[in-house]
Amino acid sequence: MRISVKGRYALAAVVEIARNSDSGENVAVINIAGTLGISKIYLEQVFTQLKKAGILLAVKGSKGGYQLSRSPSKITAWEILSALESVLVEPVDSTVEENAPEIEAAMKELVFLPFDAAVREFLSGVTVRELLEHSEKQRTEQAFMLNM
């Protein structure tokens, strides 16, 4: 399993939108791009996919921007990443099936399929709310260290 830059940017951007979601205001792409140091054009491509997946809502106009489609506690890392990644979990290719089908079956049943299920379960258990809370804790700790 490998998470692309696009997937990592999507997670960060959704957390940044969640940070601003309590105000109820739309968050402009340019603001997120500046805060995170990501290209605005690239971020717009990411947001198009997140919008199609039903994770973001877009509002046009002078006060336009993006909002989360639902509460940060209802959006998971799995949802975000699977909206961006063509394949989050690689399909299992045959390794030695032709000469040793019993070994192939054992590897598939005891390693590959459980691993894929564990990845999905883990990422489905991490919410945007948790990412936001953890990032806020990190921000507070960093500010404390700078003030010492």
MARRO-59562 format. One record per atom (N, C-alpha, C): residue number from 1; residue in one letter; atom name; x, y, z. Coordinates in Angstrom, 2 decimals, padded with zeros to 5 digits, always signed. Atoms other than C-alpha are relative to their C-alpha. Example, Ala and Ser with C-alpha at 12.3 -4.5 7.8 and 13.67 -1.06 7.14 Angstrom:
! residues 2
  pos  code  site        x        y        z
    1     A     N  +000.89  -001.19  +000.00
    1     A    CA  +012.30  -004.50  +007.80
    1     A     C  +000.90  +001.20  +000.00
    2     S     N  -000.82  -001.19  -000.06
    2     S    CA  +013.67  -001.06  +007.14
    2     S     C  -000.77  +001.09  +000.73
//
This chain:
! residues 148
  pos  code  site        x        y        z
    1     M     N  +000.84  -001.17  +000.00
    1     M    CA  +000.00  +000.00  +000.00
    1     M     C  +000.89  +001.24  +000.00
    2     R     N  -000.74  -001.25  +000.07
    2     R    CA  +001.22  +003.44  -000.88
    2     R     C  -001.00  +001.15  -000.16
    3     I     N  +000.89  -001.16  +000.10
    3     I    CA  -000.52  +006.77  -000.33
    3     I     C  +000.75  +001.08  -000.77
    4     S     N  -000.63  -000.99  +000.87
    4     S    CA  +000.25  +009.31  -003.04
    4     S     C  +000.02  +001.38  +000.64
    5     V     N  -000.04  -001.39  -000.44
    5     V    CA  +001.05  +012.98  -002.58
    5     V     C  -001.41  +000.59  -000.05
    6     K     N  +001.37  -000.50  +000.14
    6     K    CA  -002.46  +013.74  -003.82
    6     K     C  -000.85  -000.43  +001.20
    7     G     N  +000.75  +000.49  -001.14
    7     G    CA  -003.93  +011.58  -001.06
    7     G     C  +000.40  +000.70  +001.29
    8     R     N  -000.47  -000.69  -001.20
    8     R    CA  -001.77  +013.19  +001.61
    8     R     C  -000.47  +001.46  +000.01
    9     Y     N  +000.50  -001.37  +000.09
    9     Y    CA  -002.69  +016.68  +000.37
    9     Y     C  -001.49  +000.06  +000.30
   10     A     N  +001.45  +000.03  -000.24
   10     A    CA  -006.37  +015.73  +000.41
   10     A     C  -000.29  -000.10  +001.50
   11     L     N  +000.20  +000.11  -001.45
   11     L    CA  -006.16  +014.63  +004.05
   11     L     C  +000.29  +001.32  +000.70
   12     A     N  -000.37  -001.27  -000.64
   12     A    CA  -004.37  +017.82  +005.06
   12     A     C  -001.02  +001.10  -000.30
   13     A     N  +000.94  -001.05  +000.39
   13     A    CA  -006.78  +020.05  +003.13
   13     A     C  -001.35  -000.18  +000.68
   14     V     N  +001.28  +000.25  -000.68
   14     V    CA  -009.87  +018.39  +004.60
   14     V     C  +000.11  +000.35  +001.48
   15     V     N  -000.20  -000.39  -001.40
   15     V    CA  -008.44  +018.84  +008.10
   15     V     C  -000.01  +001.52  +000.12
   16     E     N  -000.01  -001.47  -000.04
   16     E    CA  -007.82  +022.52  +007.32
   16     E     C  -001.41  +000.55  -000.18
   17     I     N  +001.40  -000.43  +000.16
   17     I    CA  -011.42  +022.92  +006.12
   17     I     C  -000.75  -000.26  +001.31
   18     A     N  +000.66  +000.33  -001.27
   18     A    CA  -012.60  +021.17  +009.31
   18     A     C  +000.37  +001.01  +001.08
   19     R     N  -000.46  -000.98  -000.99
   19     R    CA  -010.53  +023.62  +011.36
   19     R     C  -000.86  +001.27  -000.08
   20     N     N  +000.78  -001.22  +000.21
   20     N    CA  -012.60  +026.43  +009.87
   20     N     C  -001.50  -000.26  -000.09
   21     S     N  +001.41  +000.34  +000.21
   21     S    CA  -015.94  +024.60  +009.75
   21     S     C  -000.92  +000.50  +001.09
   22     D     N  +000.85  -000.46  -001.09
   22     D    CA  -017.20  +025.77  +013.13
   22     D     C  -000.59  +001.38  -000.27
   23     S     N  +000.49  -001.35  +000.30
   23     S    CA  -017.58  +029.32  +011.80
   23     S     C  -001.15  -000.03  -000.99
   24     G     N  +001.06  +000.11  +000.99
   24     G    CA  -019.94  +028.08  +009.08
   24     G     C  +000.31  +000.70  -001.31
   25     E     N  -000.36  -000.71  +001.21
   25     E    CA  -018.11  +030.15  +006.49
   25     E     C  +000.69  -000.95  -000.98
   26     N     N  -000.68  +000.77  +001.04
   26     N    CA  -016.83  +028.78  +003.21
   26     N     C  +001.49  +000.30  +000.07
   27     V     N  -001.45  -000.16  -000.03
   27     V    CA  -013.08  +028.25  +002.98
   27     V     C  +000.49  +000.04  -001.44
   28     A     N  -000.49  -000.18  +001.36
   28     A    CA  -011.44  +029.56  -000.18
   28     A     C  +001.23  -000.85  -000.26
   29     V     N  -001.14  +000.84  +000.39
   29     V    CA  -008.98  +027.36  -002.05
   29     V     C  +001.31  +000.76  +000.19
   30     I     N  -001.23  -000.79  -000.09
   30     I    CA  -006.42  +030.17  -002.11
   30     I     C  +000.48  +000.07  +001.45
   31     N     N  -000.38  -000.04  -001.41
   31     N    CA  -006.49  +030.35  +001.70
   31     N     C  +000.61  -001.33  +000.46
   32     I     N  -000.51  +001.32  -000.36
   32     I    CA  -005.99  +026.61  +002.10
   32     I     C  +001.37  -000.22  -000.65
   33     A     N  -001.27  +000.16  +000.72
   33     A    CA  -003.25  +026.61  -000.54
   33     A     C  +001.12  +000.76  +000.70
   34     G     N  -001.01  -000.81  -000.70
   34     G    CA  -001.42  +029.40  +001.28
   34     G     C  +000.37  -000.57  +001.35
   35     T     N  -000.25  +000.56  -001.34
   35     T    CA  -001.80  +027.84  +004.72
   35     T     C  +000.84  -001.27  -000.07
   36     L     N  -000.67  +001.30  +000.09
   36     L    CA  -000.60  +024.42  +003.58
   36     L     C  +001.21  -000.01  -000.92
   37     G     N  -001.12  -000.04  +000.93
   37     G    CA  +001.91  +025.52  +000.95
   37     G     C  -000.17  -000.95  -001.17
   38     I     N  +000.33  +000.88  +001.13
   38     I    CA  +000.18  +023.59  -001.84
   38     I     C  -000.45  +000.87  -001.16
   39     S     N  +000.43  -000.72  +001.19
   39     S    CA  -000.35  +024.79  -005.40
   39     S     C  -001.53  +000.09  -000.06
   40     K     N  +001.45  -000.21  +000.09
   40     K    CA  -003.84  +026.28  -005.79
   40     K     C  -000.61  -000.84  -001.12
   41     I     N  +000.52  +000.75  +001.14
   41     I    CA  -004.30  +024.63  -009.18
   41     I     C  -000.06  -001.49  +000.34
   42     Y     N  -000.03  +001.41  -000.38
   42     Y    CA  -003.30  +021.22  -007.82
   42     Y     C  -001.10  -000.28  +001.03
   43     L     N  +001.01  +000.16  -001.04
   43     L    CA  -005.57  +021.67  -004.80
   43     L     C  -001.41  +000.01  -000.61
   44     E     N  +001.30  -000.02  +000.67
   44     E    CA  -008.51  +022.52  -007.09
   44     E     C  -000.31  -001.36  -000.64
   45     Q     N  +000.19  +001.34  +000.58
   45     Q    CA  -007.99  +019.18  -008.86
   45     Q     C  -000.38  -001.00  +001.10
   46     V     N  +000.30  +000.87  -001.13
   46     V    CA  -008.01  +017.40  -005.50
   46     V     C  -001.43  +000.24  +000.47
   47     F     N  +001.33  -000.34  -000.48
   47     F    CA  -011.16  +019.23  -004.44
   47     F     C  -001.10  -000.46  -000.95
   48     T     N  +000.97  +000.50  +000.97
   48     T    CA  -012.95  +018.28  -007.65
   48     T     C  -000.32  -001.46  +000.30
   49     Q     N  +000.21  +001.42  -000.32
   49     Q    CA  -012.47  +014.62  -006.74
   49     Q     C  -000.71  -000.17  +001.34
   50     L     N  +000.64  +000.09  -001.31
   50     L    CA  -013.48  +015.18  -003.12
   50     L     C  -001.47  +000.43  -000.09
   51     K     N  +001.39  -000.43  +000.21
   51     K    CA  -016.61  +016.99  -004.28
   51     K     C  -000.81  -001.13  -000.65
   52     K     N  +000.67  +001.12  +000.66
   52     K    CA  -017.51  +014.10  -006.61
   52     K     C  -000.28  -001.14  +000.97
   53     A     N  +000.16  +001.07  -000.98
   53     A    CA  -017.06  +011.70  -003.70
   53     A     C  -000.99  +000.37  +001.11
   54     G     N  +000.97  -000.41  -001.01
   54     G    CA  -019.51  +013.71  -001.59
   54     G     C  +000.61  +000.40  +001.32
   55     I     N  -000.69  -000.39  -001.23
   55     I    CA  -016.93  +014.79  +000.97
   55     I     C  -000.04  +001.52  +000.19
   56     L     N  +000.03  -001.46  -000.05
   56     L    CA  -016.91  +018.50  +000.10
   56     L     C  -001.22  +000.55  -000.73
   57     L     N  +001.02  -000.78  +000.69
   57     L    CA  -019.56  +021.01  -000.88
   57     L     C  +000.68  +001.27  -000.51
   58     A     N  -000.58  -001.21  +000.59
   58     A    CA  -018.63  +023.87  -003.20
   58     A     C  -001.06  +001.07  -000.12
   59     V     N  +000.89  -001.14  +000.12
   59     V    CA  -020.20  +027.32  -003.11
   59     V     C  +000.70  +001.02  -000.88
   60     K     N  -000.60  -000.98  +000.91
   60     K    CA  -019.58  +029.75  -005.96
   60     K     C  -000.37  +001.41  +000.44
   61     G     N  +000.29  -001.39  -000.30
   61     G    CA  -019.50  +033.51  -005.73
   61     G     C  +001.10  +000.67  +000.79
   62     S     N  -001.03  -000.78  -000.68
   62     S    CA  -017.61  +036.23  -003.93
   62     S     C  +000.32  -000.54  +001.39
   63     K     N  -000.25  +000.60  -001.31
   63     K    CA  -017.99  +034.47  -000.58
   63     K     C  +000.00  -001.52  -000.12
   64     G     N  -000.01  +001.44  +000.27
   64     G    CA  -017.62  +031.05  -002.15
   64     G     C  +001.20  -000.69  +000.59
   65     G     N  -001.08  +000.83  -000.51
   65     G    CA  -015.34  +028.25  -001.22
   65     G     C  -000.53  -001.40  +000.25
   66     Y     N  +000.37  +001.39  -000.29
   66     Y    CA  -015.64  +024.81  +000.28
   66     Y     C  -000.38  -000.17  +001.46
   67     Q     N  +000.39  +000.44  -001.33
   67     Q    CA  -017.27  +023.21  +003.28
   67     Q     C  -000.02  -001.52  -000.01
   68     L     N  +000.18  +001.45  -000.10
   68     L    CA  -017.40  +019.66  +004.54
   68     L     C  -001.47  -000.32  -000.22
   69     S     N  +001.38  +000.39  +000.27
   69     S    CA  -020.52  +017.83  +003.42
   69     S     C  -000.72  -000.48  +001.26
   70     R     N  +000.57  +000.44  -001.27
   70     R    CA  -021.03  +016.51  +006.95
   70     R     C  +001.02  +000.20  +001.11
   71     S     N  -000.84  -000.20  -001.17
   71     S    CA  -019.52  +016.57  +010.41
   71     S     C  +001.37  -000.67  -000.17
   72     P     N  -001.33  +000.61  +000.06
   72     P    CA  -015.76  +015.93  +010.67
   72     P     C  +000.08  -001.36  +000.70
   73     S     N  +000.00  +001.30  -000.69
   73     S    CA  -016.56  +013.03  +013.01
   73     S     C  -000.65  -001.09  -000.85
   74     K     N  +000.67  +000.97  +000.89
   74     K    CA  -018.48  +011.35  +010.16
   74     K     C  +000.79  -000.28  -001.28
   75     I     N  -000.83  +000.19  +001.20
   75     I    CA  -015.73  +011.55  +007.51
   75     I     C  +001.29  -000.70  +000.42
   76     T     N  -001.17  +000.79  -000.38
   76     T    CA  -012.94  +008.97  +007.62
   76     T     C  +001.15  +000.18  -000.98
   77     A     N  -001.20  -000.02  +000.85
   77     A    CA  -009.41  +008.83  +006.27
   77     A     C  -000.19  -000.96  -001.17
   78     W     N  +000.25  +000.96  +001.08
   78     W    CA  -010.52  +005.79  +004.24
   78     W     C  -000.81  +000.65  -001.12
   79     E     N  +000.83  -000.67  +001.01
   79     E    CA  -013.22  +007.83  +002.48
   79     E     C  +000.81  +000.98  -000.85
   80     I     N  -000.78  -001.02  +000.70
   80     I    CA  -010.85  +010.63  +001.61
   80     I     C  +001.03  -000.66  -000.92
   81     L     N  -001.05  +000.64  +000.79
   81     L    CA  -008.02  +008.41  +000.44
   81     L     C  -000.57  -000.83  -001.15
   82     S     N  +000.56  +000.81  +001.08
   82     S    CA  -010.23  +006.06  -001.55
   82     S     C  -000.62  +000.86  -001.09
   83     A     N  +000.51  -000.91  +001.01
   83     A    CA  -011.71  +009.09  -003.34
   83     A     C  +001.10  +000.47  -000.94
   84     L     N  -001.13  -000.51  +000.78
   84     L    CA  -008.23  +010.07  -004.57
   84     L     C  +000.89  -001.07  -000.59
   85     E     N  -000.93  +001.05  +000.42
   85     E    CA  -006.28  +006.87  -004.90
   85     E     C  -000.72  -000.97  -000.93
   86     S     N  +000.62  +000.95  +000.91
   86     S    CA  -007.02  +004.67  -007.89
   86     S     C  -000.05  -001.39  +000.63
   87     V     N  -000.04  +001.28  -000.70
   87     V    CA  -005.99  +001.65  -005.85
   87     V     C  +000.69  +000.23  +001.34
   88     L     N  -000.59  -000.14  -001.32
   88     L    CA  -005.48  +001.96  -002.12
   88     L     C  +000.67  -001.29  +000.44
   89     V     N  -000.55  +001.30  -000.34
   89     V    CA  -004.90  -001.72  -001.65
   89     V     C  +000.21  -000.73  -001.31
   90     E     N  -000.35  +000.65  +001.26
   90     E    CA  -003.11  -003.46  -004.48
   90     E     C  -000.71  -001.34  -000.14
   91     P     N  +000.58  +001.34  +000.19
   91     P    CA  -004.89  -006.44  -006.01
   91     P     C  +001.10  -001.06  +000.15
   92     V     N  -000.96  +001.07  -000.24
   92     V    CA  -003.24  -009.71  -005.13
   92     V     C  +000.31  -000.71  -001.32
   93     D     N  -000.44  +000.72  +001.19
   93     D    CA  -001.23  -011.09  -008.05
   93     D     C  +000.47  -001.38  +000.41
   94     S     N  -000.52  +001.34  -000.26
   94     S    CA  -000.39  -014.74  -008.29
   94     S     C  +001.51  +000.05  +000.10
   95     T     N  -001.43  +000.06  -000.21
   95     T    CA  +003.07  -015.51  -007.06
   95     T     C  +000.55  -001.35  -000.47
   96     V     N  -000.47  +001.35  +000.31
   96     V    CA  +003.55  -019.26  -007.24
   96     V     C  -001.17  -000.95  -000.29
   97     E     N  +001.23  +000.78  +000.16
   97     E    CA  +000.05  -020.43  -008.14
   97     E     C  +000.16  -001.18  -000.96
   98     E     N  -000.14  +001.07  +000.99
   98     E    CA  +001.09  -022.49  -011.15
   98     E     C  +000.72  -001.23  +000.55
   99     N     N  -000.80  +001.12  -000.51
   99     N    CA  +003.68  -024.62  -009.35
   99     N     C  -000.34  -000.40  +001.42
  100     A     N  +000.31  +000.30  -001.40
  100     A    CA  +002.49  -024.41  -005.75
  100     A     C  -001.30  +000.69  +000.41
  101     P     N  +001.28  -000.66  -000.28
  101     P    CA  -001.22  -023.54  -005.59
  101     P     C  -000.36  +000.01  +001.49
  102     E     N  +000.31  +000.04  -001.44
  102     E    CA  -001.44  -024.57  -001.92
  102     E     C  +000.72  +001.11  +000.76
  103     I     N  -000.75  -001.10  -000.63
  103     I    CA  +001.25  -022.04  -000.94
  103     I     C  -000.64  +001.33  -000.39
  104     E     N  +000.68  -001.21  +000.48
  104     E    CA  -000.46  -019.40  -003.07
  104     E     C  -001.27  +000.25  +000.82
  105     A     N  +001.25  -000.13  -000.76
  105     A    CA  -003.78  -020.06  -001.30
  105     A     C  +000.29  +000.39  +001.45
  106     A     N  -000.35  -000.31  -001.39
  106     A    CA  -002.13  -019.97  +002.13
  106     A     C  +000.42  +001.46  +000.15
  107     M     N  -000.45  -001.40  -000.07
  107     M    CA  -000.42  -016.64  +001.43
  107     M     C  -001.18  +000.94  -000.16
  108     K     N  +001.15  -000.86  +000.26
  108     K    CA  -003.61  -015.13  +000.08
  108     K     C  -000.93  +000.05  +001.22
  109     E     N  +000.96  +000.08  -001.11
  109     E    CA  -005.80  -016.33  +002.95
  109     E     C  +000.56  +000.47  +001.34
  110     L     N  -000.56  -000.32  -001.31
  110     L    CA  -003.39  -015.73  +005.82
  110     L     C  +000.79  +001.31  +000.04
  111     V     N  -000.80  -001.22  +000.02
  111     V    CA  -001.42  -012.67  +004.68
  111     V     C  -000.71  +001.12  -000.76
  112     F     N  +000.44  -001.10  +000.86
  112     F    CA  -002.77  -010.65  +001.77
  112     F     C  -001.41  +000.49  +000.29
  113     L     N  +001.37  -000.43  -000.26
  113     L    CA  -006.52  -010.62  +002.38
  113     L     C  -000.19  +000.59  +001.40
  114     P     N  +000.12  -000.63  -001.32
  114     P    CA  -006.27  -010.03  +006.15
  114     P     C  +000.71  +001.35  +000.08
  115     F     N  -000.72  -001.28  +000.01
  115     F    CA  -003.71  -007.28  +005.55
  115     F     C  -000.86  +001.09  -000.64
  116     D     N  +000.86  -000.97  +000.67
  116     D    CA  -006.02  -005.52  +003.08
  116     D     C  -001.18  +000.41  +000.89
  117     A     N  +001.13  -000.28  -000.89
  117     A    CA  -008.93  -005.80  +005.52
  117     A     C  +000.44  +000.85  +001.19
  118     A     N  -000.51  -000.76  -001.14
  118     A    CA  -006.80  -004.46  +008.38
  118     A     C  +000.27  +001.46  -000.38
  119     V     N  -000.26  -001.37  +000.47
  119     V    CA  -005.72  -001.42  +006.34
  119     V     C  -001.31  +000.76  -000.12
  120     R     N  +001.30  -000.66  +000.17
  120     R    CA  -009.31  -000.63  +005.42
  120     R     C  -000.65  +000.29  +001.35
  121     E     N  +000.60  -000.18  -001.32
  121     E    CA  -010.52  -001.12  +008.99
  121     E     C  +000.71  +001.13  +000.77
  122     F     N  -000.77  -001.03  -000.70
  122     F    CA  -007.71  +001.05  +010.41
  122     F     C  -000.35  +001.39  -000.53
  123     L     N  +000.27  -001.31  +000.58
  123     L    CA  -008.26  +003.94  +007.98
  123     L     C  -001.45  +000.42  +000.18
  124     S     N  +001.41  -000.30  -000.24
  124     S    CA  -012.03  +003.69  +008.46
  124     S     C  -000.24  +000.43  +001.44
  125     G     N  +000.13  -000.37  -001.40
  125     G    CA  -011.47  +004.18  +012.18
  125     G     C  +000.62  +001.35  +000.35
  126     V     N  -000.62  -001.31  -000.24
  126     V    CA  -009.59  +007.48  +011.81
  126     V     C  -000.89  +001.06  -000.65
  127     T     N  +000.89  -001.03  +000.52
  127     T    CA  -011.92  +010.46  +011.47
  127     T     C  +000.74  +001.33  -000.18
  128     V     N  -000.54  -001.35  +000.19
  128     V    CA  -011.25  +013.99  +010.32
  128     V     C  +000.00  +000.75  +001.34
  129     R     N  +000.06  -000.62  -001.34
  129     R    CA  -012.29  +015.13  +013.82
  129     R     C  +001.24  -000.39  +000.81
  130     E     N  -001.18  +000.46  -000.74
  130     E    CA  -009.50  +013.01  +015.34
  130     E     C  +001.27  +000.63  -000.56
  131     L     N  -001.17  -000.64  +000.61
  131     L    CA  -006.95  +014.35  +012.86
  131     L     C  +000.07  +001.47  +000.40
  132     L     N  +000.05  -001.41  -000.39
  132     L    CA  -008.06  +017.90  +013.64
  132     L     C  +000.41  +000.18  +001.47
  133     E     N  -000.31  -000.12  -001.42
  133     E    CA  -007.91  +017.39  +017.40
  133     E     C  +001.48  -000.27  +000.27
  134     H     N  -001.41  +000.31  -000.19
  134     H    CA  -004.48  +015.82  +017.19
  134     H     C  +000.89  +001.13  -000.54
  135     S     N  -000.80  -001.11  +000.55
  135     S    CA  -003.18  +018.62  +014.95
  135     S     C  -000.07  +001.23  +000.90
  136     E     N  +000.14  -001.14  -000.92
  136     E    CA  -004.54  +021.23  +017.37
  136     E     C  +000.88  -000.21  +001.24
  137     K     N  -000.86  +000.31  -001.14
  137     K    CA  -002.76  +019.47  +020.22
  137     K     C  +001.46  +000.24  -000.36
  138     Q     N  -001.37  -000.22  +000.46
  138     Q    CA  +000.47  +019.51  +018.21
  138     Q     C  +000.31  +001.50  -000.11
  139     R     N  -000.17  -001.45  +000.16
  139     R    CA  -000.02  +023.21  +017.43
  139     R     C  +000.21  +000.66  +001.36
  140     T     N  -000.11  -000.56  -001.35
  140     T    CA  -000.50  +024.02  +021.13
  140     T     C  +001.35  -000.34  +000.60
  141     E     N  -001.29  +000.41  -000.55
  141     E    CA  +002.58  +022.02  +022.13
  141     E     C  +001.15  +000.75  -000.66
  142     Q     N  -001.04  -000.74  +000.69
  142     Q    CA  +004.69  +023.73  +019.46
  142     Q     C  +000.05  +001.45  +000.45
  143     A     N  +000.06  -001.39  -000.46
  143     A    CA  +003.51  +027.16  +020.55
  143     A     C  +000.59  +000.11  +001.40
  144     F     N  -000.54  +000.01  -001.36
  144     F    CA  +004.34  +026.30  +024.15
  144     F     C  +001.52  -000.09  -000.04
  145     M     N  -001.44  +000.16  +000.09
  145     M    CA  +007.83  +025.17  +023.17
  145     M     C  +000.68  +001.27  -000.53
  146     L     N  -000.58  -001.24  +000.55
  146     L    CA  +008.45  +028.37  +021.17
  146     L     C  +000.01  +001.12  +001.04
  147     N     N  +000.09  -001.05  -001.01
  147     N    CA  +007.40  +030.52  +024.13
  147     N     C  +000.93  -000.23  +001.18
  148     M     N  -000.88  +000.30  -001.14
  148     M    CA  +009.83  +028.84  +026.52
  148     M     C  +001.31  +000.71  -000.13
//
